[in-house]
Amino acid sequence: MSDEKKQLQAEVERTRRELGETVEALAHKVDVPSRVKEQAQETKLKVTAATNDAIDSVSTATANAIGSATAATNKAIDSATAATNHAIDSLPDPVAEQVEKARRHPGAIAAALIALVLAIWAISRRNR
């Protein structure tokens, strides 16, 4: 009878354990606020990962665009410089010398242009 009693006790313990697991699973299904929090946390993690991926993509695209724009700008500057140098080289020597002096002193050119504009303005005001 002792073996039979032990078997029954083992059966009762196994049944209790299974019943406890079943009750725990049912309690989890019934605990809606907890399940909503879990789902919200999972969604938050997914959104964060997607946001980080998007930021990385935009950063890479921006860096590529800046690199392309910089290369194009440098190429345009080099072309303009070459064209300017070619134009200056084709000028007579005295004129080319004056242009070179003017290139070294852009403030003087700006001042001369401002003076010219003011003189034209003063003459046009006097003629009215």
NORKABEL-V188759 format. One line per field, one symbol per residue. psi: psi as a letter, one per 30 degrees, with the letter a starting at -180 (. if undefined). burial: + if it has 9 or more other C-alpha atoms within 8 Angstrom, else -. Layout:
psi: ???
burial: ???
//
This chain:
psi: feeeeeeeeeeeeeeeeeeeeeeeeeeeefieeeeeeeeeeeeeeeeeeeeeeeeeeeeeeeeeeeeeeeeeeeeeeeeeeeeeeeeefflleeeeeeeeeeefifeeeeeeeeeeeeeeeeeeeef.
burial: ---------------------------+------+----------------------------------------------------+-------+--+--+------+-------------------
//
